[in-house]
Amino acid sequence: ASFYNTEPQIGAIVNGMALGLEEKKANGEPIDGETINTLKVGLMGPIAGIGDSMIPGMLIPILLSIGMALAAGGSILGPLFYTVAWLGIIIPGSWFLFLKGYKMGSGSVEMLVSSKSTRLREALSLLGVFVMGGVAASYVKLGTGLEFVTKDGVNIHVQQMLDGIFPQLLPLVVVLGTWYLMAKRGVSPVKAMVLLLVLAALGVVSGLFAG
């Protein structure tokens, strides 16, 4: 069997297509297994690109931002909203795409891999960037408690100085630094979270960071 890996939710359409073609092959239609494998391998990349733009790039950040706002102050509505909304969208959505692929065969993916899909994918990616930027700006909080005294006896608070030059500079550095580690250095999300936790603990203990 050929290697196959695609975005699991939107990729359900490929699974349905393969099942439909396998059924036709089993019923005696002139479809060979190599054709089905070739279609799966050829479609997994484009479908993954679309799915990654739509699901983790757009839908999940939107649902999480709403859930985080509802969870402010310890309310259980936040995680409940995210869980119910996610399952309510993904389960029927994936099932619909699976049936679409099953009923239409290879023709069912034309709407996803046509020339229009490139513009759709770019638009969804851009929307995802805006959403993630809004979430980062709203929920990433970081300041420094550093201060020093000049020779003239003037107290200088580093955080106040940074706010005067570039407000929210430290949260931006954290977000961009995390993105660099994950996107350019291949650091896994779990390792990135552990690293941030360690840095936060050391920063608070040393007085470098302040809420």
C-alpha positions as a printed NumPy array, in Angstrom:
array([[  0.   ,   0.   ,   0.   ],
       [  1.156,   3.542,  -0.751],
       [  1.849,   6.093,   1.982],
       [ -1.244,   8.211,   2.61 ],
       [ -1.594,  11.118,   5.01 ],
       [ -3.939,  14.093,   4.772],
       [ -6.004,  16.441,   6.937],
       [ -8.487,  14.113,   8.698],
       [-11.68 ,  16.203,   8.572],
       [-11.672,  17.613,   5.031],
       [ -9.765,  14.505,   3.963],
       [-12.883,  12.439,   4.662],
       [-13.914,  13.22 ,   1.087],
       [-10.904,  11.266,  -0.203],
       [-11.753,   8.307,   2.022],
       [-15.313,   8.319,   0.703],
       [-14.078,   8.547,  -2.867],
       [-11.715,   5.594,  -2.361],
       [-14.496,   3.524,  -0.778],
       [-16.845,   4.307,  -3.648],
       [-14.241,   3.326,  -6.229],
       [-13.358,   0.157,  -4.321],
       [-17.032,  -0.815,  -4.34 ],
       [-17.268,  -0.245,  -8.088],
       [-14.113,  -2.31 ,  -8.582],
       [-15.568,  -5.134,  -6.494],
       [-18.739,  -5.044,  -8.619],
       [-16.715,  -5.691, -11.753],
       [-16.238,  -2.211, -13.156],
       [-12.892,  -1.612, -14.975],
       [-11.106,   0.107, -12.058],
       [ -7.809,  -1.257, -10.806],
       [ -6.27 ,  -0.824,  -7.363],
       [ -3.354,   1.183,  -8.697],
       [ -5.741,   3.825, -10.035],
       [ -7.357,   4.179,  -6.618],
       [ -3.961,   4.42 ,  -4.875],
       [ -2.781,   7.008,  -7.404],
       [ -5.858,   9.143,  -6.812],
       [ -5.417,   8.986,  -3.029],
       [ -1.721,   9.894,  -3.184],
       [ -2.334,  12.64 ,  -5.734],
       [ -5.145,  14.223,  -3.736],
       [ -3.759,  13.995,  -0.224],
       [ -1.493,  17.033,  -0.647],
       [ -4.049,  19.506,  -2.079],
       [ -6.755,  18.34 ,   0.335],
       [ -4.336,  18.672,   3.277],
       [ -3.506,  22.222,   2.205],
       [ -7.17 ,  23.188,   2.085],
       [ -8.013,  21.349,   5.296],
       [ -5.101,  22.844,   7.235],
       [ -6.175,  26.327,   6.129],
       [ -9.79 ,  25.777,   7.099],
       [ -9.565,  23.712,  10.308],
       [ -6.44 ,  24.535,  12.405],
       [ -5.867,  27.759,  10.461],
       [ -9.342,  29.261,  10.805],
       [-12.035,  27.229,  12.579],
       [-10.102,  26.141,  15.679],
       [ -8.668,  29.628,  16.447],
       [-12.124,  31.186,  16.088],
       [-13.761,  28.632,  18.382],
       [-10.904,  28.861,  20.892],
       [-11.031,  32.657,  20.988],
       [-14.751,  32.54 ,  21.772],
       [-14.223,  29.768,  24.335],
       [-11.378,  31.642,  26.028],
       [-13.526,  34.752,  26.318],
       [-16.354,  32.732,  27.878],
       [-13.917,  30.997,  30.246],
       [-12.573,  34.275,  31.632],
       [-12.921,  34.205,  35.395],
       [-13.084,  30.417,  35.572],
       [-16.441,  29.823,  33.869],
       [-17.018,  26.291,  32.585],
       [-18.926,  27.722,  29.602],
       [-15.656,  28.188,  27.71 ],
       [-14.593,  24.536,  27.395],
       [-18.224,  23.419,  27.041],
       [-18.778,  25.816,  24.144],
       [-15.608,  24.707,  22.378],
       [-16.363,  20.999,  22.796],
       [-19.998,  21.238,  21.678],
       [-19.287,  23.64 ,  18.804],
       [-16.316,  21.602,  17.538],
       [-18.186,  18.299,  17.579],
       [-21.329,  19.917,  16.19 ],
       [-19.41 ,  21.22 ,  13.176],
       [-16.842,  18.496,  12.549],
       [-18.921,  15.314,  12.913],
       [-21.716,  16.24 ,  10.461],
       [-19.253,  18.101,   8.228],
       [-16.893,  15.143,   7.889],
       [-19.802,  12.751,   7.373],
       [-21.223,  14.968,   4.618],
       [-17.864,  15.11 ,   2.824],
       [-17.397,  11.359,   3.177],
       [-20.803,  10.704,   1.582],
       [-20.053,  13.276,  -1.112],
       [-16.868,  11.432,  -2.021],
       [-18.603,   8.049,  -1.909],
       [-21.457,   9.088,  -4.185],
       [-19.493,  11.069,  -6.757],
       [-16.175,   9.217,  -6.867],
       [-13.171,  11.061,  -8.261],
       [-15.369,  13.857,  -9.597],
       [-16.303,  14.906,  -6.047],
       [-12.947,  16.554,  -5.42 ],
       [-13.022,  18.806,  -8.464],
       [-14.607,  21.568,  -6.393],
       [-11.693,  21.348,  -3.94 ],
       [ -8.731,  21.01 ,  -6.291],
       [ -9.842,  23.324,  -9.084],
       [ -8.116,  26.639,  -9.818],
       [-10.599,  28.397,  -7.539],
       [ -9.404,  26.387,  -4.554],
       [ -6.034,  28.181,  -4.607],
       [ -7.691,  31.554,  -4.024],
       [ -9.972,  30.026,  -1.393],
       [ -7.003,  28.489,   0.415],
       [ -5.102,  31.796,   0.383],
       [ -8.144,  33.683,   1.683],
       [ -8.69 ,  31.185,   4.497],
       [ -5.001,  31.266,   5.416],
       [ -5.103,  35.059,   5.606],
       [ -8.221,  34.955,   7.749],
       [ -6.519,  32.455,  10.038],
       [ -3.539,  34.796,  10.419],
       [ -5.846,  37.656,  11.404],
       [ -7.673,  35.473,  13.923],
       [ -4.443,  34.203,  15.483],
       [ -3.122,  37.763,  15.654],
       [ -6.248,  38.886,  17.475],
       [ -6.089,  35.961,  19.892],
       [ -2.401,  36.596,  20.614],
       [ -2.95 ,  40.318,  21.17 ],
       [ -5.878,  39.684,  23.512],
       [ -4.615,  36.784,  25.617],
       [ -0.799,  36.79 ,  25.623],
       [  0.241,  38.945,  28.573],
       [  3.84 ,  39.582,  29.552],
       [  5.654,  42.413,  31.263],
       [  8.951,  42.975,  32.987],
       [  9.55 ,  44.241,  36.495],
       [ 13.07 ,  45.416,  35.761],
       [ 14.006,  48.904,  36.836],
       [ 17.219,  50.772,  37.409],
       [ 18.396,  54.094,  38.774],
       [ 20.49 ,  56.517,  36.711],
       [ 23.412,  58.483,  38.06 ],
       [ 21.061,  61.415,  38.527],
       [ 18.866,  59.347,  40.818],
       [ 16.073,  58.915,  38.271],
       [ 14.083,  55.686,  38.585],
       [ 13.52 ,  54.079,  35.185],
       [ 10.959,  51.318,  34.805],
       [ 11.84 ,  49.197,  31.787],
       [  8.237,  48.216,  31.127],
       [  7.09 ,  51.837,  31.036],
       [  9.922,  52.661,  28.684],
       [  8.999,  49.77 ,  26.365],
       [  5.328,  50.785,  26.399],
       [  6.328,  54.266,  25.293],
       [  8.376,  52.915,  22.401],
       [  6.442,  49.799,  21.343],
       [  3.377,  48.784,  23.41 ],
       [  2.975,  45.018,  23.879],
       [  6.464,  44.371,  22.53 ],
       [  7.213,  41.466,  24.885],
       [  4.031,  39.495,  24.027],
       [  4.853,  39.978,  20.344],
       [  8.362,  38.644,  20.901],
       [  6.936,  35.578,  22.664],
       [  4.469,  34.863,  19.839],
       [  7.037,  35.354,  17.065],
       [  9.651,  33.359,  18.975],
       [  7.263,  30.451,  19.476],
       [  6.275,  30.549,  15.802],
       [  9.946,  30.523,  14.779],
       [ 10.718,  27.507,  16.954],
       [  7.748,  25.527,  15.685],
       [  7.737,  26.556,  12.008],
       [ 11.435,  26.93 ,  11.308],
       [ 13.145,  24.702,  13.873],
       [ 10.649,  21.866,  13.968],
       [  9.998,  22.114,  17.714],
       [  6.821,  20.224,  18.638],
       [  3.901,  22.082,  20.304],
       [  4.412,  20.094,  23.532],
       [  8.114,  20.982,  23.727],
       [  7.298,  24.628,  22.957],
       [  4.758,  24.739,  25.809],
       [  7.213,  23.14 ,  28.241],
       [  9.887,  25.647,  27.213],
       [  7.495,  28.563,  27.74 ],
       [  6.505,  27.176,  31.152],
       [ 10.14 ,  26.881,  32.229],
       [ 11.002,  30.366,  30.973],
       [  7.937,  31.825,  32.708],
       [  8.864,  30.175,  36.026],
       [ 12.478,  31.33 ,  35.828],
       [ 11.427,  34.819,  34.796],
       [  8.984,  35.238,  37.661],
       [ 11.407,  33.837,  40.261],
       [ 14.214,  36.11 ,  39.07 ],
       [ 11.959,  39.152,  38.843],
       [ 12.52 ,  39.502,  35.101],
       [  8.857,  38.952,  34.259],
       [  5.811,  40.501,  35.846],
       [  2.119,  40.068,  35.115]])
